[in-house]
Structure formats: structure tokens, C-alpha cells
């Protein structure tokens, strides 16, 4: 049952960071995951399957600072072919998952390659299509082992510790899980993508509860891709198929949903002002094209401010919500007002 609060939740749109940069440089191309350090630097995985030069990790902040990029297309050290996820630990080591190479690559905070590990398979410690990563309070690594329908806990060096989950619809089972997060108590939240729900576990993988079912009404999901838990316990779900982010409290009471309010970022504005033809074309562009359809993906394609495949959510140290707005090659920033 969906429980709604009586009060109107206030979530403010703050800003948009980024614009399309499909061959590298300042900007993004199909960002699929983000990780925010304690100093506010945001690491952004760019998938860029059609423009292989765009596969990389970009580093920015929510104030439009740009700090460079690292990684490239390939199978060598420090390279990726199908990057899906990024996280960091307390020593600012950066971990990147690659679902095609079935490996985890580790960098320092400046993007210098340090090591890699991973082996394809179905046995404990082997992986098949890793889609999300999260470092636990004790410094170990949780891996969403997407095609094996399980969560694995590994040491930072890739030594197997434990796992839980199997394919199915029952409690504690998964059907192509994608995103992951933890709360301040160490509980683990998993976006169970094809089951259209979020499952919550203890830090040891014991099932606690689950929430969600298929649909497009408030509180329902259509292929949830990621979940982020704020310090105050509020839960943000990237409801990918419904082209929105939904907001719940820790008891799964629905509070509100966000459809997207993006504006033109300063990076994009600088580009336009430096390119007269592009600026002229932009002046004639209609950012809102009405469509006679209920298809949320098609609506997003026609309304520039809306999310278009929101695939990842993250909470920064200031409590701001950062959304990877994948097909628009940008990040949208929001903040929930305190009660």
C-alpha cells in the first residue's frame, strides 16, 4: 500500500552542470554514475558507447568547476569498454566497474591507475556484468553483480567475503538489480530493476523489507535504476522508466516526485557565446515541444528541462541531490528544504 504525506514536500531546483562533450574535454556524454567526495568533487562516469573517445571519468563540482578527466576506451590498465559504476573510499581511492570486462579498476584521486581485479563467472567472487558499487563503513566493497542477480561483498583488493541473493521475485531475490546505496546504520538498499522495487537489507545481507510495484502513479516504479539515502533518512529513487526521481521517508511514505527543471548550464552558455552559428540556432530553438502521447520517454525527448533517462542519484556532503540526467549529458542539482 502506498502512503502519502499530507504536507507538500519542498524540493528546490538549484542548478544544472554540464553539456554534451562526446569526444572528451569539459562536459559529459551519457553519464551513467556519479560519486561525490567529502570535498565536494564529483566524479562522473561517461559511457559514450557510440563515440568511444567519450568513454572516461570527468571531475567537476556543483559550482561548475572542472578538474579534468581520466580513463579511456580500451582493455588496458586504466581503460574501460563498458563502464557502469563509480565509488570512492575514505582514502579517496576511486573504484570503477566495467560490465563488459567484468572487472574493477582502482585509481587514486588524481586518476592515476593503481590496480585492477575481477574474473567473469558465476562462482563466489566471480562477477557477471557489475552495475553498481558502494564502499561500506568497514572499508569493504559491495558489488551489484547484475547478471548473477546477487550482491557480493569483497575486500578492496578483490578478495571474496560473502554474497546474497538469487534470481526471482521473492524476498531477497533479484531480477537484474542495478543501483545500490547504504544508510548511516549500514543498511543496504538495492534498486531491483526488473522487479520494479527497492529492497532493504542489513549490512550482512539479511532481508529487512522491500517497497514498490510496477506502474506510473505516485509511489510506483518503472525500472528503478538507482537509490540514494540521505543523512536524514530520506530515500531518493531514480525511477528511470517513468523519467523522474521519487522521494520517500525512511518508512516508505511517498513525499513527492521530481520531473526535472534544468536550465542552460554556464558551460553550455560559454560554448554558445563562442560559436555564433550555434548561438543563432539556439535562439530559434523551442525547448518545449508539445506531443500527443503519454509516453514519458518521448515527452522527455521534447521538453528540454525534463529528465531524459535519469539513471543515477547521489547525495553530496551538503545534502544536495545530484541526478545524472543521462541522455541530456548533464547533472541536475536539487535540495530538500529542512522541516
Helices and strands as residue ranges (DSSP letters): E 11-17, E 31-36, E 42-46, G 52-54, E 56-60, E 66-70, E 72-73, E 79-80, E 83-88, E 94-98, E 103-107, E 113-117, E 130-135, E 141-145, G 146-148, E 150-154, E 160-164, E 180-182, E 188-192, E 197-201, E 207-211, E 224-229, E 235-239, G 240-242, E 244-248, E 254-258, H 266-274, H 276-283, H 296-302, E 310-315, E 321-325, G 326-328, E 330-336
